[in-house]
């Protein structure tokens, strides 16, 4: 009788175990090595005026900064990416910590020096495109960044200019360059507006935390995006640009502030844009950014944009929970990500950060839940900022727990390669989240890849559309 009871009890626990394991959700991860550097795809510059200035939509291809470093190995590029990422996160946290209601615009430019560096462990401007500036248009590489507002480029004459890929822009050779009076409403939107030494022209200056700075004239100019002309864009024409600036000619700010490109062109493009950042191993599909009504995907799941009283640049959203294996992770609630009355905390969506950072308490709970669900995988030593890694050498596919980010009104189910990523060429994969003690959580571009991410400032919302990169 006692033996039968033990058998029944054993059968019960086996059935319970099978039931629990069958309800736990997994998905397939294709085991690929680190992507090799891809060559820079050619840009078409022969269709400068193919679109009228009244066009209400435009799109441009985006390229990852790694494509400028074709002589580097995959492991070298990944190491540089993580170094840039750490500096980017530090810069964003410094901006958030230092921001005051009357000083938001000076702070938001601080990450530009890191945004244009290629091949150095500085910054985090991961995606750039080729744009025309002036009339006739002179084409140059520009970083696109949701964490900055001010648009600016280097200009002749140079008191001091850093090295860039293309010739420095000469405003005297452009028929559309127009100076802005130093007392005009546009000039007064700058945090430190001023007048040039000669003439009644708007002067700007932006300083950076690493000692770098740019000083010059704030003017209006025409920009050309793959044939679509956009006139009267207020931008900085930097004549004295000193510090660790290397590579791109300038930056196209895509933040929420009044001087960002989406805000300036709001009447034409409806203060809406979206981008799709494809997996860099899928070299046949370029990433792209779209401005205007066509940027809004019909199948996107939207979450409201939140307002931070301290900062008007960042795209704040409400993260209310996380799921692993189809089950909500206990302890991860919206309270961990609230913006307090002083403007601290919150969650932002950022194009320039690679790895998602979560408040430490939330990350620890997420990591532990993932480890429990991935216990069948062979563990490996941590790597850089990653503390949860696995040895997948010799495998072509594995089953990993599902991960879902729950935003207010939108559940975003991540593909497996958006959170299990290769970190070397020997088969080591790591869980691509990290914790932060700063209070500011950041949704990075690794987690965004493969989604069309919609920034609808007019509708005060951010959307995520899976599989909409075609």
N, C-alpha and C positions, 0 to 999 in steps of 0.2 A: 504493500500500500504506500509506504514511504517512498519506494523507488518510483512508483507511478506518479506521485505528487511532484517529485523532482523532475521527471520527464515532462509533465505538463507545464511546470514553471519554466523549464528550459525552452520548450516550444513557444511559450508566450513571449519570452524575451527575444527569441529569434525572429518571431513574427513582427514584434515591435520594431526591431532593428531593421528588418527588411522594409517595413512600412515607412520608417523615417527616411531610409536611404532612397527609396523610390520616390518620395515626395520632394527630396532635395533636388534642385534644378542645376543642371550642368549644361555647358555648351562646348563645342569643339574648337580648340586652338590649333591652327596650322603652325607647325614649328619651322620658322624661317630664321636665318641668321641675320645679323645686322645688315641693313641695306648698304650696298656699295655706292660711293658718290656718283651721281648722275651728272652728265654734262649739262650746261645751261642751254635750255631750249632757245631757238632763235626768236627774236621779237620782230614783228612786222612793222616797218616804219614808213611804208609807201602809201598809206591811206590817210594822210593827215586830215583831209577835209571831206571824208566820205559821209559824215553824219552832220546834219544841221545843228546849229546851236540851240534849237528848241527841243531837241530830243530829250525825253524824260526818263531815259534809262541808259546806263552804260555798264560795261564790264571789262575787266582786265585780268590777265593771267597773273598768278602769284608764283614765286619761286622761293624755295627754301634756301637759306644762306649757305647750306652745305654745298650747293651747286657751284659756288665760287671757289671751292677748295678741292678740285678734282685730283690733286696730287697727294691728298691725305688719305690714310687708310680709314676703313669704317670705324675701327676702334678709336682712332685719334679724333675723328669727327664727333663721336658720341661723347667722349671725354670733354671736348670743348663745349658741346651742347650743355652738359651738366654744369660746367663752370659758368657759362653764360646764364644759365637758369638760376643758379644761386645768387648771382649778382643782380639779376632782374628782380627776383623776389625781395632781395634786400632793398633795392631802389623803391619798389612799390610800397614796402612797409615804411620806409623813410618818408615817402610822400604822404602816406596816410597819417603817420605819427606827427609830422611837422605841420600839416595843413591847418590853417585857421580860416574863418569865414572871409577875411579880407586878404588872404594870401594864397588862394587856391591856384591861380594861374602861374605864379612863379614856381610853385612846387611841381606842377604836373609835367614840366619839361625836363626834369632831372634825369630821366632815363634815356634821353636821346643819345648821349655819348655812348652808352652801351648798345644802343639800337643799331648803330652803323658800323660796328667793328666786325671785321671778317678775319678769322684766323687768330684772333687774340682772345684771351680769357676776359673779355669785357663785354658785358651787356647781354642783350637778349632780343634784338630785333630779328625774329626768325624768318619773316616773310617780306619780300620786296617785289617791286614790279618796275617796269620801264615806262616813264611818262614823258610827254613833251611839255616843255616850258617855253613860253614866249611865242612871238610871231615874227618870222616863221619858227615853228617849234624846234627846240633843241632837246634831243632825247637824253635821258639820264636815269640812273637807278635811284629809286626812292623806297625807303622802308615804310610799310603801312603798319600802324600801331593803334590798337584800341585803348592803350593806356596813356596816350598823349593827345593834346589838342592842337597846338600851334603847328602850322605848316611852314617849313623853311628850307632854303637851299643855300649853298655857297655862291657868292657873287664876286665878279671882278668890279673894281680893282681890289686885290687882296692885300690887306695889311699883313695878314697871315692866314693861309688856308691849309687845311690838311690834305693829304693825298686822296684823290677819288678816281674812280675808273674812267670817267668821261671828262672832257674839258670843262673848266669852271664856267658857269653861266655869265654872260656879259650883257647886262640890262640895256646898254646903249645900242645894242644891235637888235633889240626887239621893238617892234612897232606898237606893241600892246602894253608895255610896261608903264604904269602910271603911279606917280608918287602920291602918298596919302598925307594930307595936312596933319600937323602934330596935335591939333585940337579937335580933330574930327571924332565922331562917335566910335568909329572902328578903332582908331588909335587908342582911345580911352578904355577899350576893353582889355588892353594889355595890362599886366600887373605893374609894370614899370614903364609907362609911356613917357616919351620925351621928345625933344626936338633935335634935329641934326645941327651940327655946328654951322653949316651953311644952308640957308634957306629954311622955309617953314615946313619941313618934312618930318614925318613920324619916325622916331628912332626906337629901336627895341634892344633889349639885352636879356639874355637868359644865362644863368649860372648853374653849374652842376655840382653835385656833392663831391666829385673827385677832383675838383679844381678846374675842370674844363668849362669853357664859356663860349658864347657866340654873341657878337654885337654887330648891328648893321641897321639898314633901313627897312621899315615895314611898309610894303607897297602892294599894289594890286596888279595881277598878271593873269594871262590866259594859260590854261593847262589843257593838254590834249591827251585823251585816253583812247588809244586804239582808234583814232579817227573822230572821236567826239570831242568837240571844243567846249570848254567851260571857261567863260570869261570872268574877269573881276574877282579872282580868288585872292584874298588877303594873305600875304605870306612874308616871312622874314627873308631879307636879302642880306646874308651875312658876309661882312667884309673882314671881320677879325674873328676867326674861329680857332681857338687854341685848346689843346688837350689831346685826349686819346680818340680822336675822330679819324676813322679810316674806312674807305670803301664807297659807300653810297653817297650821292650828292646831297641828300637831305631826307626829310621825313614828312609823310602825309599823315597828320593826326586824325584819328577816327574816333576820338573820345566824345563825351557828351557835352563838353564845354562850348561856349559861344563862338570860339574861334576855330573849332575843328572843321574839317572839310564837310562832313554831313550837315553840320549846323549852318555853315555859310551857304550851302547850296540847297537848303531846305525847301525853298519855293519850287525849285526845278525837280528835285529828286525825292521830295516828300519826307525828308529826314529818315530815310530807310535805306539800309544796305544789308547785305549778307555775304558770307564767305563760306567756301567749302575747302577744307584743308585735307587733302587726300593723304593716305599713308605714303611716306616717301619711298617705300619700296615699289609702289605702283607708278613707275616713272612714265607710263603711257598716258596717265591722266593728270594734267596739270591742275593745280589748285587755282581758284578764281574768286574774285570779289565782284559783286554786282550792286549797283546803286539804282534806286528807283522802285516803282511798284512791282516790277518783275522779280525783285529780290526776295519777295515774300512767298515762301513755299506753301502750297495749299495743305500739305499733310504735316505741317509743323505743329508740334505741341508747344503752346506758349505759356510762359510764366511772367507775372508782372515785374516791371522794373521798379526797384525801390530807390528812394531818395536818401542820400546821406547829407545831413546839414553841413558837414565839413568839406565835402568834396563833390564837385559836379562833373568830374572827368570820368570816373569809373562806372562800369555797368554792374550795379548791384542787383542780385536776385535773392530770392528766399529759398534756401535749401532746408527741407523739413525732415529729411530722413534718408537712409540708405538701406538697400536690401542685398543680401548675399544668399545665393541658392534659392531664391524665391521667398525668403523670410526676412521681415524687417529686423534690422540689427538693434537689439535692446541698447538703450543709452544714447542713441543718436537721434536727437530731436531738434526742432527749430530753435529752441532756446540756446543751443550752443553757438548759433550763428547770428544772433540778433545784433543789430546796430544799436548801440546804447545812445543815451541822450547827448553824449559828447562826440558822437560820430565814430567811436571805436568799434571794431569787430566787423561783421558782415561777410558776405561772399560775393566775389566779383568774377565775371567771365573775361578772360584776357587772352589776346592772340599771341602775346610775346612770351608768356610763361609756358614751359613745356609740361612739367609734372604738377598735377593737382596737389595743392596743399590744403589740408583740413585741420581745424582746431585739434590740438593734440589728443584730447579726450575722445573725440569722434574718430580720429585716425586709429587710435589704439583699439577701439571696439571693432572698427571695420577690419583691421588687419587680423585680429584674433578670430573673427568669424570666418574670414577667408582661409586662414591657416587650418581651421577645423574642417572646413569643407574640402580642402586640397590635401588632406593628410595622406592620400594614396601616392602623391607625387614625391619624388626623391628630393629632399631639401639640399640647399647649397649655401655657401657662405654669402653674407650680404655684400653689396656693391655700392660704393659711394653713399648716397643718401637712402638707398633702399635696404631695408632690414628683413625682407621676406623674399627669398630667392629659391629657385629650383633648378636641378640638373636635368635637362631634357635632352641631353646628347643622345644621338642614335635614334631618336623618335621623329616621326613625321607629323603625327597628330596626338593630342592628349585631350582629356576631358577636364574642364576647369569649372569652378562654381560661377554662376551668373552674378553680375553686379548691376544694380539699378540705382540711379540717383533720383531721389524724389524731390522735385521742386513744387512750389505751390502751383497747382493746376497742371503740372507736366511731369510725367514719369519718363526718364531717359534710360533705356536699356542699352548698356554698352556692349559692343562687340568684344570678343575675347582679346583681340590684339590692341584694344584701347586701354587695357590694364595689365596684361601680361606681355612684357616686351623683352627682346633680346638685349643683353648688355655687353656681350662679347661674341667671339666667333667660335667658342667652344661648347655652346649649347646651354649656357646659363641664362635663365629668364627670371625677371623680377616683377613683383607686384608694384605697379607704377603709380603709387600714391605715397604721400609723405605727410608727416605731422608738422605743425608749426605752433610755437608759443606766442606768436606776435598778436594773435587775435584776428588778423585778416586772413580769411580763407580764399583760395584762388582756384578756379576751374581752368586747368591748363589745356594746351592744344593737343597733347597726346590723347586726352579723353574726348576732345572735340572732333578728332579726325574721322572723316567719312560722313559727318553730319553737315547739312547746310544750317549754319547758325545765323539766325535773323536778328538784326538789331533794329527794332522799330521804335525810334524815339517818339514819333508822332503818336503812336498807339501806346506808348509807355510799356513795352513788353519785349521779351527776348524769346525766340523760338528755336526749337531743335527739330530738324527734319532728317530722319535717317535715310541713307541711301539716295540722297538727292544731289549727288555731285556730278551727274552726267550733264 
